[in-house]
């Protein structure tokens, strides 16, 4: 008969031994084991002293390492990141302020240019209006001069035609009177009579 013997001492691993015994011995040994009460072994939950020591030492080392090495580096990195973010915000604020200043300056310059353009347009309009009035006055003066010249020319032509008509009428009256009376009338008298008659006709 084969018997498995399991033994464990302290924190050593479990030993399993298989022993072969006779049936009578096995029955006697089983009866002996049944009479002996089992002893309590180590608790699988409660840690041992050396485990507590190693765990505490590791925690202390990790805490010291965190306090002296890791935390300062992390703090330095956080401070650097904070400074970078703060400088970025300051740069953004400065850029926004500069942009607002440039926009206000541009608007001011634009308003100034618009005012100057409006003033120049007004000056140009006034200049064009003055030139138009001046040219219109010159044109009216030229027209009036041409009209006066035309009237004078018409008067001269009218006077010349009237003189020719008076002369022709005087010649005609002289010939008729000479034919009617057989005498040659006085030319000055005939011319005066014809001129008076034509003047009276024009006055009418």
Secondary structure, 3 states (H helix, E strand, C coil): CEEEEEECCCCCCCEEEEEECCHHHHHHHHHHHHHCCCCCCCCCCCCCHHHHHHHHHHHHHHHHHHHHHHHHHHHHHHHHHHHHHHHHHHHHHHHHHHHHHHHHHHHHHHHHHHHHHHHHHHHHHHHHHHHHHHHHHHHHHHHHHHHHHHHHHHHHHHHHHHHHHHHHHHHHHHHHHHHHHCCCCCHHHHHHHHHHHHHHHHHC
